[in-house]
Amino acid sequence: MKVDAFDFELPERLIALRPARPRDCARMLVVTRNGLEHRLVSDFPHFLSVGDALVTNDTRVIAARLHGFRLRPAGPAKIEVLLHRRLSPERYSALARPARKLAVGDALEFGPLKASVVARGEAGEAVIQFVLSGAALDQAIAAQGEIPLPPYIASKRDVDEQDSQDYQTVFAREAGSVAAPTAGLHFTSQLLARLTGKGVSREAVTLHVGLGTFLPVTAEDTGQHKMHAERAVLTPAAAGRLNAVHAAGGRIAAAGTTSLRTLESAVDAEGHLKGYDGDTDIFITPGYRFRAVDVLLTNFHLPRSTLFMLVSAFMGLEVMKAAYAEAIAQDYRFYSYGDACLLIRPS
């Protein structure tokens, strides 16, 4: 499909710079094949039933943006790197800025944290090896780094201490993402308790959100776009319990596109989930046949983005264009700190 089919005009005033407080008081546009309904995220339990399962992503955002210096004979030069994928206990793949003069062998300093460039790639990518390793490196990155807010927020205000709380979900446990699984930002412990009280079970997956979150689709056709691989994990035990949910007539609800992409990477042609631990570069566009997920809670996404393509595949392009037009007309807040969209496919 032509990427232009997924374009729409979004007023800049609708880009949320701070989340709703409390988290579950964000607005929620409910989308079904029968129409639209305006609710709040706190109403989410109303749309699930006893025996359904909610799947959340337990990844944790790291302080992946580092500011420092590239050391050179003429004197130090400022550099910024965005760590986006861990390759080993001491190595990361990263985006560097400015990248043009970065070379293999360059020494880097981020305060007391020292590193060197061991490989170069395209479009500003580099492999960086740190002097520290493992847990010691984790601690140093947490101390020196900055939460990597998306450009559409960071370009409008500085990152502050509040973001270190706001940009983590209540499920955050496994460190490794450079962006939050943003649908999860709407959940509170009270909302989770209400879901449990209603008889909705909960399972966790892990997908470490990586570079693809920050890269636009530059191809003219969706068939020409290549997704960056991200690490995803679904345990065999969780897969078995989710299979039992479907076998008993329950639905699987994914909290966010990262949870959905993990499940759809782990399902076979017959719709049975299996344990999964590896990379996924699954790219979902209209025409894809969903096998694992019945309900999706997600945020409102960028025009021409892979995520808007995914939700268009889930509900239909015309349905989602109409839903987004209504959201814009009703001043819903968009993107990472914005409002939610609940998508319910026909049973």
N, C-alpha and C positions, 0 to 999 in steps of 0.2 A: 504494500500500500504506500501511497505517497505520504510523506511526513506532513505535508501541508494540510492533510485532512484532519490533523490533530491540533491545529492552531486555533487560538481564540484570543480576543482582546481582554486583558485584565487591567482594571484601573490600579495604579500603583498604591493608592490609598488603602486598598484591601489587603496588602501584604502585612501580616501580623508581625510586630516587632517584640511583643511580649505575649506570654500565654495567658489564657483565662485563669482567674482565681476564684474559687478552687478549680482544680483541673477539670473536674467533671461537670462544671457549669457551662462549658463550651457548647455552642450550638451544634446540632446534628441534623443534617438533611438526610432523611430516609428515602431511599430510592428502590422502588420495585418496578416490575414490568407494568403494574397498574397505575403508577403515578408517584407523586412526591408528597412528603409529609415533613413539617418543620417541628423538630423536637430538641431536647438537650441530651448531651452524653449521659447524664444521670438517668435518662429513660432507657438506656441500652438494655437492661435486664428485661424490660417489657417485650422485647423482640426475640428473646431466646426462651427455650422451654426446658422442662425437666428432661434430662438425658442428652442434651446438647453438650458440646465441648468447646471451650475457648482456648485457642492456641496463641501464646505470646512469645515474643523474642526476648531472651534474657541477656542479650549483649549489652556491654557497658561502653560508653564513649570514653576514649582516652584523650588526654590533653595533647592532641596530635600536631598542633601548630607550634613550631619552634622558631624563635627569632634569634639570630646570632651573626657570626662573621665567617667569611671565607678568608683564610690566611693566604697571603701572597707576598712576593718580594717587594712590591710597590706599596704595601700596607694593607691592612684588613679592609674587606669590602662587606657591606651588609648583605645578609641573605635570609630568606624565610623558607622553611621547608614544611610540607604537610606530609606527615607519615601516613601511609594509607594501607599498608599490608606488611605484616611481620613475616620475614623469610626464615629467620633462625633466632636463637636467643639474643644475638647481638646485631642482627641486620634487619633493616626495613627497606621496602620500596617506598619512594617518596616523590612528591612533586616539589621542585625547587623554583624559587623566584628571587632575582632574575636567574635564568638558567643558561643563557647563551654562552657565558664564559666559564661555566662549571666544567671541570675536567676530572677524569680519573686520576686519583692520587691527591686531589685537593684536601687539605686539612680544614676542618670545620670546628667552630667553638660556639656552644650555646651556653653562655655562663661557664660554670665548671664542667659542663657535659661536653666531652670531646668526641669527635668522629672523623671519618674520612670517606671520600667518594671512591667506591670500588667498581662501579659500572655506570654507564650512561645509556639512556634509552631515548625514545622520541618524545616530543612535546613536553620537554622539561622534566621527564622522569629520570630518576637516578636511584642507584642502590647505595645505601649509606651504612657503613659499619661503625658501630660505637665502641669505645674502649670498654664500657661496662656491658654486662650481659645479664640476662634473666631478670630476677626480681630486683636486683640493684638498678638495672636499666629502667625498669618500670617505675621505680621510686623517683629516679632522676627526671624522667620525662614528666611525671606528675608534678614535680616541683618546678621545672623550668618551662613547661609547655602551657598552651592556652587551649581552652575548649574551641574546636573549630566550627563556629557557627557558619551556616550557609552564607554565601556571598550576598544574597538578597537581604540578609539581616546585617551582616558585618559591615557592609558598605554604607549603612545608614546610622549605625551607632557602634560604640566600643563594646567589646565583650567585658562583662563585669562578674563579680563574685556570685550574683544571683543566677547567672547562666549555668554555673557549675551544678546548681540544684535543678533549675528549670529544664536543662537539656539532658536529664537522665530520667529514665522511667522508674516506676516503683519496682519493676522486675529486674533491674540492671544488676548483673552478677558476673558475667564473663567478659573481662576487658578485651577490647580489640576493635571497636568501631571508630570511624572518623565522622560519623553522623548518627544521630539518634533514630531509632525506629519510631517515627513521630506519632503514629496512631497510639502507641503505648503511653505517650505523654499525657493522654486524657484520663488515665486510670488513677484512682485513689484506693487506699485500703478499704474505705467504706464501700465503694462501688464493687470491689472484688468480693467483699463479705456478702453483699446483697445477691451477687451472682451465685455464690456458693449456697446461700440459703434457698435459692430457687431450684437447686439441683443441677446446676451447670458445672461440669467438671472443668479442670484447667490443666493444660499441658504446656511445657516449655520446649521451644527449639532455640537454636543459636544460629544467627547469621550475622557475621561481622560486616557491617556496611562499609564499602570501600570506595574506590576512586570513581566508579560509575555515577555515584550520587552527584558529583561536581561537574561532570562532563556533559555538554549539550549533545543532542543528536544532530550531527552535521550532514549526514547523508540525505539525499533527496528521497530515497525509498527505504522503507523499514527493512527490507531484505538485505540492504547494504550495511546496516549498523551492527557492530560487534560489541557485545556486552563485556565488561571486565569481569573476570571471575572473582567470586567472593566465597569465603569459607562458610559452610553450612553444616549443621549437625542436628539430626533427629535420632534419638536413641531407639534401639529395637523395642524396649519396653514401652516407650511412649507410642511408637507406631502400632504396637499390638493393642493398646488401650483405645487408640483412635479408630482402628479397624472395628473394634467391638462397638464403638459408638454408632458407626454407620450400619453395622449388622443389626443393631437393635432399633434402627429407624431414626436415630438422632442425627443432628446436623453438626458439621464442623465449622466453627466461626474463627476466622483468622483476624487477629489484632494486627493489622498492617500488611503492607505488600511484602515485607521481608519474611514474615511468617508464612504468607501464602506461597512465596517463591520457594521457600524451603520445602514445604509440603508437596508442592507440585514437582519438585525435583526428586522427591523420594517415593513417588507413587508409580506403580506399574500400569500397564495398559488396561488391566482389569479393574483398576481403582483400589488396589491393595497397597497400603503404605508399608515400607520396609525401613529398617535402620539405614541412616545415611550419614556419612562423615567424609566430606571432601569438598572440592570446589564445585560451584554451580555458576554457569553463565546463562541460565535460562532467560529467554527474551520472549515475553508473552504479548502477542498482538492479536487483533480480531481474527477469528478463525480457529484459535486455539481451543481445544476441548478440555475443560476443567474436569479433573478426576477426584480431587481430594477436598476442595473447599466449597462450601455452600453459601457462606455469609462472610462479608468482608467489611470491617471497620477501617477506614482510612482517612487521610487528610485530603485537602484539595491541592492538586498538583499543578506544576508548571505547564504552560502550553508547549506542545511538541515534545514533551518529555516521555521517556520510556514508561513512567508510572501512569501518565494519562492514557497511554496506549494500553497498559495492563487493565485499568478499570473499564476502558472501552471494550476490551475483549470480554470482560466479566459480565457486563450488562448490555453491551451493544453501543456502538459509536453514537447513534442518533439519540439514544436514551441519555447518555452521559453528556452530550452537547446540550441537551435541553436542561439537564440537572445543573450543569455549570452556569448556564444562562440564568436560571432561576436563582442560584446562589449569588451570582454577581448582582442581580437586580435587588436582592434582599440584603445586600451588604454583609454576606458571610466573610469571615476572615480566612485568608489563604496561607498555604505553605506550612512550614515546620511548627510554628507557634499558633497556627490558625485553628479553625473549626473542623468538625468531623463530617464524614459522609458515610452512611451505613447502607451498604449494597446487599440486597437480598435476592438471590436467584430463585426462580420457581422451583418448587420441590419436584 
